Amino acid sequence: MLRYVAGNNRNKLIQCSKTLLSNNKFPIVNYIVEDNDKYRVTNEYNTLFKYIDKEYKIALKLSSFDFDRHLLEDIINKYTTKNIQIIIDAEQDKNYEKYREITNTLMYKYNKSSINIIKTYQMYRKDSLDELNDDIKFMKNNGVLFAPKLVRGAYYYQEKHGGHLFKKKEDTDENYDNAILKCYNEKNRYNIIASHNKNSIYFASRLNRENIFTFAHLLGMNETFMTKIKNNHKVYTYLPYGPYIKMIPYLTRRLYENIDTLKYMFK
């Protein structure tokens, strides 16, 4: 399982990220502490700031900050001084309305002249394509630079009986590819395809003549395939790090929620 994390401390993270950069791939730094200790998480991101630059992105999970907007904005204000983009990672359905409200507010505030905030769309949700359409329209009408990250979803096993998710993988796959096409047809200038599904990656790469799509994957997953496409497309790698015991919920979701990645466990 340690294959899928950058380490249990900041020094190991930086070592891992330097190796990545030397291979023409780019880091998304993700400090994983899922116990709602918002001050521990805030302190870590405040310290991390000294060690990274605009070649990196950071991923923030709102629930790790207990949805504290003041703490979030303090971090965002700091990182934007170095032009480091912030990805707001997905949340469970019980927190989804708070996620939408806070993330859209942050995009509206920070994406007026440059892309600073990137919002995650979980395409296994039945309402995700409508949400994407609505956000594209709203941001365009209000002069906001729109930046989505498309994922399939991270909480299927916890939420599969909730009625808001597609039951068939094929429906999720179709919805995901429709989202790629929507971003392409709307000529949205910046989109992250965060997937290990080769069909979706091929689809987006064929449309990527104007470099509107970048690609992202999880450390240790789909490495061979993503290494191949980095010669023609920009590729980011999620680098989770933190105390190992605190990362267990995150790693468990990664293994159980993404069917396409399970085979990599047994290579």
C-alpha positions in Angstrom: 0.0 0.0 0.0 3.0 2.3 0.6 3.4 2.3 -3.2 0.4 4.7 -3.4 1.7 7.4 -1.0 4.6 9.8 -1.2 5.6 9.2 2.4 4.6 10.0 5.9 6.3 13.4 6.2 7.1 16.5 4.2 10.7 15.6 3.4 9.7 12.3 1.8 7.0 14.2 -0.2 9.6 16.7 -1.5 11.9 13.9 -2.5 9.1 12.1 -4.4 8.0 15.3 -6.1 11.5 16.1 -7.3 11.8 12.7 -8.9 8.5 13.3 -10.6 9.5 16.6 -11.9 12.8 15.2 -13.3 10.6 12.8 -15.3 8.5 15.6 -16.8 5.5 14.9 -14.7 4.0 17.4 -12.2 2.9 17.0 -8.6 -0.5 17.6 -7.0 0.3 17.6 -3.3 -2.4 16.2 -1.0 -1.9 16.2 2.8 -4.2 13.4 4.0 -5.5 13.7 7.6 -9.1 12.8 7.7 -9.9 13.4 11.3 -11.2 17.0 11.1 -8.2 18.4 12.9 -8.4 21.6 10.9 -5.6 23.3 12.7 -3.2 20.4 12.1 -4.0 20.5 8.4 -3.8 24.3 8.2 -0.4 24.3 9.9 0.9 21.7 7.5 -0.2 23.6 4.4 1.3 26.8 5.8 4.6 25.1 6.3 4.5 23.3 3.0 4.2 26.6 1.2 7.8 27.4 1.8 9.0 24.3 -0.1 7.0 24.3 -3.4 6.4 26.6 -6.4 4.1 27.1 -9.4 5.1 23.7 -10.9 3.0 22.2 -8.1 -0.7 22.2 -7.4 -2.2 21.5 -4.0 -5.4 19.6 -3.2 -7.6 20.7 -0.4 -10.5 18.8 1.2 -13.1 21.1 2.7 -14.1 18.6 5.4 -10.5 18.4 6.6 -10.9 22.1 7.4 -14.4 21.5 8.9 -15.6 23.8 6.1 -14.0 26.8 7.9 -13.9 29.4 5.1 -11.6 31.7 7.0 -8.9 29.0 7.3 -9.4 28.0 3.6 -9.1 31.6 2.4 -6.0 32.2 4.4 -4.3 29.3 2.7 -5.6 30.3 -0.8 -4.5 33.9 -0.4 -1.0 32.6 0.6 -0.6 30.1 -2.3 -1.9 32.4 -5.0 1.0 34.7 -4.3 3.2 32.0 -5.9 0.6 31.2 -8.6 0.1 27.7 -7.2 -3.3 26.4 -8.2 -5.7 24.9 -5.7 -7.9 21.8 -6.4 -10.9 21.4 -4.2 -11.4 17.7 -3.8 -14.7 15.9 -3.7 -16.9 15.3 -0.7 -19.5 12.7 0.3 -23.1 13.4 -0.5 -24.0 14.5 3.0 -21.6 17.4 2.6 -22.3 18.1 -1.1 -24.4 21.2 -0.8 -21.8 22.8 1.4 -19.2 21.7 -1.1 -21.0 23.3 -4.0 -21.7 26.5 -2.2 -18.2 27.1 -0.8 -16.3 25.9 -4.0 -18.4 28.0 -6.3 -18.0 31.1 -4.0 -14.2 30.5 -4.1 -14.1 30.2 -7.9 -16.2 33.4 -8.2 -13.8 35.3 -5.9 -10.4 33.9 -7.0 -10.8 33.1 -10.7 -11.5 36.5 -12.2 -8.1 37.2 -13.8 -6.4 33.8 -13.5 -7.3 30.2 -12.7 -6.6 29.7 -9.0 -9.5 27.4 -7.9 -10.3 24.1 -9.6 -13.6 22.3 -8.8 -14.0 18.5 -8.8 -17.0 16.9 -10.5 -18.0 13.3 -9.7 -19.4 12.0 -12.8 -21.0 8.9 -11.2 -23.6 11.4 -9.8 -26.8 11.6 -11.9 -26.8 15.4 -11.4 -23.2 16.0 -12.3 -23.6 16.8 -16.0 -26.3 19.3 -15.2 -24.2 20.9 -12.5 -21.3 21.1 -14.9 -23.5 22.8 -17.6 -24.9 25.2 -15.0 -21.5 26.2 -13.7 -20.0 26.7 -17.2 -22.9 29.0 -18.0 -22.8 30.9 -14.8 -19.1 31.4 -14.7 -19.0 32.5 -18.4 -21.9 35.0 -17.8 -20.1 36.5 -14.8 -16.6 36.8 -16.3 -15.1 34.0 -14.1 -12.5 31.6 -15.5 -13.8 28.1 -15.1 -11.6 25.1 -14.3 -13.2 21.6 -13.7 -11.5 18.4 -12.6 -13.5 15.4 -13.9 -13.4 12.2 -11.8 -15.7 9.2 -11.8 -16.3 9.3 -8.0 -14.9 8.4 -4.7 -17.7 7.2 -2.4 -19.7 4.6 -4.4 -19.7 1.9 -1.7 -20.9 4.3 1.0 -23.6 5.9 -1.2 -24.7 3.3 -3.7 -28.1 3.0 -2.1 -28.7 6.8 -1.9 -30.4 7.0 -5.3 -28.2 9.8 -6.6 -25.6 7.6 -8.3 -25.6 5.7 -11.6 -26.0 2.0 -10.9 -24.2 0.8 -14.0 -20.6 1.5 -14.7 -21.5 2.0 -18.4 -23.7 4.9 -17.5 -21.0 6.6 -15.5 -18.5 6.0 -18.3 -21.0 7.6 -20.8 -21.6 10.5 -18.5 -17.9 11.1 -18.0 -17.2 11.2 -21.7 -20.2 13.5 -22.2 -18.5 15.9 -19.7 -15.3 15.8 -21.7 -17.2 16.6 -24.8 -19.1 19.4 -23.1 -15.9 21.0 -22.0 -14.5 20.7 -25.5 -17.6 22.0 -27.3 -17.8 25.0 -24.9 -14.1 25.7 -25.7 -13.3 25.8 -22.0 -9.7 26.6 -21.8 -8.6 24.5 -18.8 -9.8 21.0 -17.8 -8.2 18.2 -15.8 -9.1 14.6 -16.8 -8.5 12.7 -13.6 -9.0 9.1 -14.6 -7.4 5.7 -15.0 -9.9 4.7 -17.7 -7.9 4.4 -20.9 -11.0 4.9 -23.1 -11.7 8.3 -21.6 -8.1 9.3 -21.7 -7.8 8.3 -25.3 -11.0 10.2 -26.1 -9.8 13.4 -24.4 -6.3 13.1 -25.9 -7.8 12.9 -29.4 -9.7 16.2 -28.8 -6.6 17.9 -27.2 -5.2 19.6 -30.3 -5.4 23.0 -28.5 -4.1 21.6 -25.2 -7.2 22.4 -23.2 -7.0 19.1 -21.3 -4.4 18.1 -18.8 -4.4 14.6 -17.3 -4.0 13.4 -13.7 -3.6 10.0 -12.0 -2.9 8.7 -8.5 0.7 7.8 -7.5 1.4 4.2 -8.3 -1.6 3.7 -10.5 -1.7 3.4 -14.3 2.0 4.6 -14.3 3.1 2.9 -17.5 0.2 4.3 -19.5 0.4 7.8 -18.1 4.2 7.9 -18.7 3.5 7.2 -22.4 1.1 10.1 -22.8 3.3 12.7 -21.0 5.3 13.2 -24.2 2.3 14.8 -25.9 0.1 16.0 -22.9 0.8 17.5 -19.5 0.4 14.9 -16.8 0.0 15.5 -13.1 0.3 12.9 -10.3 -1.5 13.0 -7.0 1.0 12.7 -4.2 -0.8 11.9 -0.9 1.3 12.1 2.2 0.9 12.3 6.0 0.9 10.0 9.0 0.2 6.5 7.7 -2.5 5.7 10.2 -4.4 8.9 9.2 -4.4 7.9 5.5 -6.2 4.6 5.9 -9.7 6.0 5.0 -8.3 7.7 1.9 -6.3 4.7 0.7 -9.3 2.3 1.3 -11.5 4.5 -0.9 -8.8 4.6 -3.6 -8.7 0.8 -3.7 -12.4 0.0 -3.5 -13.9 2.9 -5.4 -11.8 2.7 -8.6 -12.4 -0.7 -10.1 -9.9 0.0 -12.9 -7.1 0.4 -10.5 -7.5 -2.9 -8.5 -5.4 -4.9 -11.0 -2.4 -2.7 -10.2 -2.4 -4.1 -6.7 -1.5 -7.5 -7.9 1.2 -6.8 -10.5 
